[in-house]
Amino acid sequence: MRPAVVLGLSPTGLYAIRELGQAGVPVLGVAAEPQTASRSRYLTHGPGRLVEPDETRRLQRLLDLFPADQPAPVLIPTSDQDIDFVIRHAETLRGRFLFQDSYVDGVCDRVFGKAPFYAACREFGLDAPAYLEAPVGELTGLRDRIVFPCLVKPSEIHAVKDYMAGRKVLIARTLEAFDAIIAALPPTPMIWVVQEIVPGPESNITLWCAYLDREGQPRQAFTARKLRQFPPGFGSASLVASAPEEETRALSERLLTGIGFRGIAAAEFKRDPRDGRLKAIEVNARPSLWFAVSTASGRKVTLAAYRDLAGEPPPPETPQLNGVRWRYILKDAWAALFYLRSRDFILPAPDLTSAGPVTGRVYPVLDLSDLRPTLDELLNYGGKFLRRLRPKTKSNA
């Protein structure tokens, strides 16, 4: 069987590795450093994993593992950095690997940047939050055009990962808070986004994902509701439930088929209580952290991508099981505690009943048939905790 190469060994990569591995696909995992999925039992092709911090050497090792005279493996990036890697090296990888068209036909650019994304939303009749954008040195010029409260976020979060320290956004309730935020931003040339905060609880957020095949047809389409996030309010999913969100599906597919997208995609919307309309928040051109709930609900998005790119028949389309809850246990426990203790947070507490009754449970890392990633994740958390306990040493300089 043609192998799959999953770029990224985070919990998102672990989702893809498990979905493919459980279908009998031999998988190689690739990353710059050891991560949660590094010892998954489903890493069965060749050495199982390729961990190389140097990008040039990582690319060469990939080419060495898959000579041109062998069947081309299917390449599945699972983070924005991995997509950047594929785009930068597309000419070298093309012909030796199979990957979705959106990475080389320019369509990916229409969902990556805020300006082209919101332009596409307007073109296809989707509502979106108001936003402004500028490099660091020009953010002060936006002061008179901002409606508070607002959020400030980098256009390329992986480029300022250390500065953000786990945060996805910075919140400014007042003009004074905005001034303090921009005064502390690192002096990078990237664009920063200042965006309207859509009010209402996190449980107003709805999700869609699918694989759009070579004819642009959505395969294994799945919808869900996000119930909590970490960090609370504006982070990554920590609690998600599969749910029948028909309007979210229709809007997502209108946008992505409209721009000619081909490949794995995940979309996020939020229902605005002020007018009752869904506002488009973002689209990712890859699997997202919460995709394991789609597998548990009967929809196998990454497997559909693998089979289409490999020239194999698609997996059968089965009815979506609703009410399956996906929970990132430690992060969601922190988020739940935050809402119990918070009295003046900018968003109200989520409504956990909005997704209906619970019919099943699944977790991004914990899986009794594949326990080593869980042990590695716990060791990773323990290491981070111990490092934070160590006193910082002062330089003698």
VEXLO-765959 format. One record per residue (C-alpha): residue number from 1; z, y, x. Coordinates in steps of 0.1 Angstrom, whole numbers, always signed. Example, Ala and Ser with C-alpha at 12.3 -4.5 7.8 and 13.67 -1.06 7.14 Angstrom:
BEGIN
[rec 1 [+78 -45 +123]]
[rec 2 [+71 -11 +137]]
This chain:
BEGIN
[rec 1 [+0 +0 +0]]
[rec 2 [-8 +35 +12]]
[rec 3 [+24 +51 +25]]
[rec 4 [+40 +84 +14]]
[rec 5 [+54 +110 +37]]
[rec 6 [+82 +131 +22]]
[rec 7 [+87 +164 +40]]
[rec 8 [+124 +173 +37]]
[rec 9 [+155 +151 +36]]
[rec 10 [+177 +173 +14]]
[rec 11 [+188 +161 -20]]
[rec 12 [+154 +172 -33]]
[rec 13 [+137 +151 -8]]
[rec 14 [+160 +122 -17]]
[rec 15 [+148 +124 -53]]
[rec 16 [+112 +120 -42]]
[rec 17 [+121 +92 -17]]
[rec 18 [+139 +72 -43]]
[rec 19 [+113 +77 -71]]
[rec 20 [+86 +65 -48]]
[rec 21 [+106 +38 -30]]
[rec 22 [+117 +23 -63]]
[rec 23 [+81 +20 -73]]
[rec 24 [+74 +0 -41]]
[rec 25 [+58 +28 -21]]
[rec 26 [+66 +27 +16]]
[rec 27 [+81 +61 +25]]
[rec 28 [+86 +80 +58]]
[rec 29 [+110 +110 +56]]
[rec 30 [+104 +140 +79]]
[rec 31 [+127 +169 +87]]
[rec 32 [+137 +193 +114]]
[rec 33 [+173 +180 +113]]
[rec 34 [+193 +151 +99]]
[rec 35 [+201 +157 +62]]
[rec 36 [+215 +139 +32]]
[rec 37 [+185 +115 +27]]
[rec 38 [+182 +105 +64]]
[rec 39 [+196 +70 +59]]
[rec 40 [+183 +62 +24]]
[rec 41 [+174 +25 +20]]
[rec 42 [+141 +36 +5]]
[rec 43 [+128 +50 +39]]
[rec 44 [+108 +19 +47]]
[rec 45 [+77 +29 +65]]
[rec 46 [+75 +27 +103]]
[rec 47 [+107 +42 +118]]
[rec 48 [+119 +53 +83]]
[rec 49 [+126 +89 +94]]
[rec 50 [+111 +114 +118]]
[rec 51 [+136 +142 +127]]
[rec 52 [+123 +168 +151]]
[rec 53 [+134 +204 +153]]
[rec 54 [+104 +216 +172]]
[rec 55 [+75 +222 +147]]
[rec 56 [+47 +216 +172]]
[rec 57 [+62 +183 +184]]
[rec 58 [+69 +173 +147]]
[rec 59 [+33 +178 +138]]
[rec 60 [+21 +158 +168]]
[rec 61 [+45 +130 +161]]
[rec 62 [+32 +128 +125]]
[rec 63 [-4 +126 +138]]
[rec 64 [+6 +99 +163]]
[rec 65 [+22 +78 +135]]
[rec 66 [-9 +80 +113]]
[rec 67 [-41 +76 +133]]
[rec 68 [-74 +87 +118]]
[rec 69 [-86 +51 +115]]
[rec 70 [-58 +42 +91]]
[rec 71 [-56 +50 +53]]
[rec 72 [-44 +85 +49]]
[rec 73 [-8 +87 +36]]
[rec 74 [+2 +110 +7]]
[rec 75 [+21 +141 +18]]
[rec 76 [+49 +154 -5]]
[rec 77 [+67 +186 +7]]
[rec 78 [+100 +192 -10]]
[rec 79 [+110 +227 +1]]
[rec 80 [+93 +261 +5]]
[rec 81 [+96 +257 +43]]
[rec 82 [+78 +224 +41]]
[rec 83 [+50 +240 +20]]
[rec 84 [+47 +267 +46]]
[rec 85 [+43 +239 +72]]
[rec 86 [+15 +223 +53]]
[rec 87 [-3 +256 +47]]
[rec 88 [-1 +267 +83]]
[rec 89 [-14 +233 +96]]
[rec 90 [-37 +225 +67]]
[rec 91 [-68 +222 +89]]
[rec 92 [-51 +197 +112]]
[rec 93 [-36 +177 +84]]
[rec 94 [-66 +177 +61]]
[rec 95 [-85 +144 +64]]
[rec 96 [-55 +127 +80]]
[rec 97 [-32 +132 +50]]
[rec 98 [-36 +136 +12]]
[rec 99 [-18 +165 -4]]
[rec 100 [-22 +187 -36]]
[rec 101 [-50 +212 -38]]
[rec 102 [-28 +241 -45]]
[rec 103 [-17 +243 -8]]
[rec 104 [-52 +249 +4]]
[rec 105 [-72 +266 -24]]
[rec 106 [-51 +298 -26]]
[rec 107 [-36 +291 -60]]
[rec 108 [-2 +286 -45]]
[rec 109 [-1 +323 -36]]
[rec 110 [-2 +332 -73]]
[rec 111 [+33 +316 -78]]
[rec 112 [+49 +323 -44]]
[rec 113 [+50 +361 -45]]
[rec 114 [+67 +381 -72]]
[rec 115 [+38 +405 -76]]
[rec 116 [+10 +379 -80]]
[rec 117 [+33 +357 -102]]
[rec 118 [+41 +385 -126]]
[rec 119 [+5 +396 -126]]
[rec 120 [-4 +360 -137]]
[rec 121 [+23 +361 -163]]
[rec 122 [+8 +393 -178]]
[rec 123 [-28 +378 -176]]
[rec 124 [-18 +348 -197]]
[rec 125 [+6 +365 -221]]
[rec 126 [+40 +355 -207]]
[rec 127 [+70 +378 -207]]
[rec 128 [+89 +383 -174]]
[rec 129 [+119 +404 -162]]
[rec 130 [+111 +439 -150]]
[rec 131 [+111 +441 -112]]
[rec 132 [+105 +463 -82]]
[rec 133 [+99 +453 -46]]
[rec 134 [+98 +469 -12]]
[rec 135 [+107 +463 +25]]
[rec 136 [+143 +471 +36]]
[rec 137 [+134 +506 +48]]
[rec 138 [+119 +516 +15]]
[rec 139 [+145 +502 -9]]
[rec 140 [+163 +536 -11]]
[rec 141 [+132 +550 -27]]
[rec 142 [+136 +528 -57]]
[rec 143 [+171 +542 -66]]
[rec 144 [+159 +564 -95]]
[rec 145 [+138 +536 -111]]
[rec 146 [+164 +508 -113]]
[rec 147 [+182 +498 -145]]
[rec 148 [+217 +485 -138]]
[rec 149 [+230 +459 -134]]
[rec 150 [+203 +443 -113]]
[rec 151 [+199 +416 -87]]
[rec 152 [+185 +419 -52]]
[rec 153 [+169 +389 -35]]
[rec 154 [+147 +382 -5]]
[rec 155 [+111 +371 -11]]
[rec 156 [+115 +344 +15]]
[rec 157 [+151 +332 +12]]
[rec 158 [+147 +306 +40]]
[rec 159 [+140 +335 +65]]
[rec 160 [+174 +350 +59]]
[rec 161 [+194 +318 +51]]
[rec 162 [+222 +327 +74]]
[rec 163 [+227 +362 +60]]
[rec 164 [+226 +349 +24]]
[rec 165 [+252 +323 +33]]
[rec 166 [+245 +301 +3]]
[rec 167 [+238 +329 -21]]
[rec 168 [+204 +331 -39]]
[rec 169 [+208 +368 -50]]
[rec 170 [+230 +398 -45]]
[rec 171 [+243 +416 -76]]
[rec 172 [+245 +454 -80]]
[rec 173 [+263 +466 -111]]
[rec 174 [+261 +503 -101]]
[rec 175 [+240 +526 -79]]
[rec 176 [+269 +527 -54]]
[rec 177 [+269 +489 -52]]
[rec 178 [+231 +489 -47]]
[rec 179 [+234 +514 -18]]
[rec 180 [+261 +493 -2]]
[rec 181 [+239 +462 -5]]
[rec 182 [+208 +477 +11]]
[rec 183 [+228 +493 +39]]
[rec 184 [+240 +458 +49]]
[rec 185 [+206 +440 +47]]
[rec 186 [+192 +426 +79]]
[rec 187 [+163 +446 +94]]
[rec 188 [+135 +421 +87]]
[rec 189 [+99 +430 +78]]
[rec 190 [+100 +409 +46]]
[rec 191 [+98 +422 +11]]
[rec 192 [+130 +424 -10]]
[rec 193 [+129 +421 -48]]
[rec 194 [+150 +442 -72]]
[rec 195 [+150 +425 -106]]
[rec 196 [+163 +431 -141]]
[rec 197 [+191 +407 -150]]
[rec 198 [+182 +389 -182]]
[rec 199 [+216 +388 -201]]
[rec 200 [+231 +358 -218]]
[rec 201 [+246 +326 -204]]
[rec 202 [+230 +302 -180]]
[rec 203 [+226 +277 -208]]
[rec 204 [+198 +299 -221]]
[rec 205 [+177 +287 -191]]
[rec 206 [+150 +262 -199]]
[rec 207 [+130 +241 -174]]
[rec 208 [+96 +223 -173]]
[rec 209 [+80 +201 -146]]
[rec 210 [+48 +180 -144]]
[rec 211 [+20 +169 -121]]
[rec 212 [-13 +186 -129]]
[rec 213 [-40 +161 -119]]
[rec 214 [-74 +168 -103]]
[rec 215 [-88 +176 -138]]
[rec 216 [-59 +200 -145]]
[rec 217 [-42 +176 -170]]
[rec 218 [-4 +177 -170]]
[rec 219 [+10 +142 -162]]
[rec 220 [+46 +131 -169]]
[rec 221 [+55 +165 -183]]
[rec 222 [+93 +169 -187]]
[rec 223 [+115 +196 -202]]
[rec 224 [+152 +203 -198]]
[rec 225 [+180 +229 -202]]
[rec 226 [+200 +243 -173]]
[rec 227 [+237 +244 -182]]
[rec 228 [+254 +256 -150]]
[rec 229 [+244 +268 -116]]
[rec 230 [+259 +271 -81]]
[rec 231 [+266 +298 -71]]
[rec 232 [+274 +307 -108]]
[rec 233 [+249 +328 -126]]
[rec 234 [+221 +330 -101]]
[rec 235 [+221 +299 -80]]
[rec 236 [+205 +265 -80]]
[rec 237 [+211 +240 -108]]
[rec 238 [+245 +222 -108]]
[rec 239 [+243 +208 -144]]
[rec 240 [+211 +200 -163]]
[rec 241 [+203 +181 -195]]
[rec 242 [+170 +167 -206]]
[rec 243 [+160 +184 -238]]
[rec 244 [+129 +189 -260]]
[rec 245 [+119 +225 -251]]
[rec 246 [+84 +227 -266]]
[rec 247 [+79 +265 -262]]
[rec 248 [+88 +262 -225]]
[rec 249 [+63 +234 -221]]
[rec 250 [+35 +253 -238]]
[rec 251 [+41 +285 -218]]
[rec 252 [+43 +266 -185]]
[rec 253 [+11 +247 -191]]
[rec 254 [-7 +278 -204]]
[rec 255 [+1 +296 -171]]
[rec 256 [-5 +268 -147]]
[rec 257 [-37 +255 -163]]
[rec 258 [-48 +291 -166]]
[rec 259 [-46 +298 -129]]
[rec 260 [-62 +265 -120]]
[rec 261 [-31 +249 -105]]
[rec 262 [-34 +213 -92]]
[rec 263 [-2 +194 -81]]
[rec 264 [+35 +192 -87]]
[rec 265 [+50 +223 -104]]
[rec 266 [+84 +233 -118]]
[rec 267 [+89 +263 -140]]
[rec 268 [+121 +281 -152]]
[rec 269 [+125 +305 -181]]
[rec 270 [+154 +323 -198]]
[rec 271 [+158 +332 -234]]
[rec 272 [+166 +369 -237]]
[rec 273 [+192 +375 -265]]
[rec 274 [+180 +411 -269]]
[rec 275 [+146 +400 -283]]
[rec 276 [+148 +362 -286]]
[rec 277 [+118 +358 -262]]
[rec 278 [+115 +334 -232]]
[rec 279 [+112 +353 -199]]
[rec 280 [+94 +336 -170]]
[rec 281 [+118 +335 -140]]
[rec 282 [+99 +314 -114]]
[rec 283 [+75 +286 -107]]
[rec 284 [+79 +262 -77]]
[rec 285 [+49 +244 -63]]
[rec 286 [+69 +213 -54]]
[rec 287 [+98 +191 -67]]
[rec 288 [+130 +210 -75]]
[rec 289 [+166 +199 -69]]
[rec 290 [+171 +187 -105]]
[rec 291 [+140 +164 -107]]
[rec 292 [+161 +132 -106]]
[rec 293 [+170 +139 -143]]
[rec 294 [+133 +136 -151]]
[rec 295 [+131 +101 -136]]
[rec 296 [+163 +91 -155]]
[rec 297 [+146 +104 -187]]
[rec 298 [+115 +83 -182]]
[rec 299 [+92 +108 -165]]
[rec 300 [+81 +102 -130]]
[rec 301 [+64 +133 -117]]
[rec 302 [+62 +126 -80]]
[rec 303 [+50 +90 -86]]
[rec 304 [+22 +105 -108]]
[rec 305 [+12 +128 -79]]
[rec 306 [+12 +99 -54]]
[rec 307 [-10 +77 -76]]
[rec 308 [-35 +105 -84]]
[rec 309 [-39 +115 -48]]
[rec 310 [-41 +79 -37]]
[rec 311 [-68 +71 -63]]
[rec 312 [-46 +48 -83]]
[rec 313 [-41 +46 -121]]
[rec 314 [-14 +70 -134]]
[rec 315 [+20 +57 -144]]
[rec 316 [+24 +51 -182]]
[rec 317 [+34 +81 -203]]
[rec 318 [+66 +71 -221]]
[rec 319 [+87 +92 -246]]
[rec 320 [+112 +115 -229]]
[rec 321 [+148 +105 -233]]
[rec 322 [+168 +135 -242]]
[rec 323 [+205 +142 -236]]
[rec 324 [+205 +128 -200]]
[rec 325 [+228 +149 -179]]
[rec 326 [+223 +155 -142]]
[rec 327 [+253 +168 -123]]
[rec 328 [+258 +179 -87]]
[rec 329 [+294 +170 -89]]
[rec 330 [+313 +190 -62]]
[rec 331 [+292 +222 -67]]
[rec 332 [+294 +219 -105]]
[rec 333 [+331 +214 -104]]
[rec 334 [+334 +247 -84]]
[rec 335 [+311 +264 -109]]
[rec 336 [+331 +251 -139]]
[rec 337 [+364 +263 -123]]
[rec 338 [+348 +297 -116]]
[rec 339 [+341 +302 -154]]
[rec 340 [+376 +291 -163]]
[rec 341 [+391 +317 -139]]
[rec 342 [+366 +345 -143]]
[rec 343 [+373 +373 -167]]
[rec 344 [+347 +400 -159]]
[rec 345 [+316 +381 -146]]
[rec 346 [+283 +397 -154]]
[rec 347 [+272 +367 -176]]
[rec 348 [+292 +349 -203]]
[rec 349 [+303 +313 -198]]
[rec 350 [+276 +287 -206]]
[rec 351 [+274 +268 -239]]
[rec 352 [+275 +232 -228]]
[rec 353 [+268 +220 -264]]
[rec 354 [+234 +237 -264]]
[rec 355 [+216 +206 -251]]
[rec 356 [+229 +182 -277]]
[rec 357 [+249 +150 -272]]
[rec 358 [+250 +131 -239]]
[rec 359 [+229 +99 -237]]
[rec 360 [+232 +92 -200]]
[rec 361 [+242 +105 -166]]
[rec 362 [+226 +108 -133]]
[rec 363 [+234 +125 -100]]
[rec 364 [+213 +140 -72]]
[rec 365 [+229 +120 -44]]
[rec 366 [+253 +94 -58]]
[rec 367 [+235 +61 -65]]
[rec 368 [+253 +28 -62]]
[rec 369 [+221 +11 -50]]
[rec 370 [+217 +36 -22]]
[rec 371 [+251 +47 -10]]
[rec 372 [+245 +59 +25]]
[rec 373 [+232 +93 +14]]
[rec 374 [+265 +99 -5]]
[rec 375 [+285 +90 +26]]
[rec 376 [+264 +113 +47]]
[rec 377 [+268 +142 +22]]
[rec 378 [+306 +138 +21]]
[rec 379 [+307 +138 +59]]
[rec 380 [+286 +169 +60]]
[rec 381 [+309 +187 +35]]
[rec 382 [+339 +176 +56]]
[rec 383 [+323 +189 +88]]
[rec 384 [+316 +223 +71]]
[rec 385 [+352 +225 +58]]
[rec 386 [+366 +218 +93]]
[rec 387 [+344 +243 +110]]
[rec 388 [+356 +270 +85]]
[rec 389 [+392 +262 +94]]
[rec 390 [+386 +267 +131]]
[rec 391 [+397 +302 +143]]
[rec 392 [+368 +323 +156]]
[rec 393 [+369 +330 +193]]
[rec 394 [+363 +365 +205]]
[rec 395 [+337 +371 +232]]
[rec 396 [+350 +384 +266]]
[rec 397 [+320 +406 +270]]
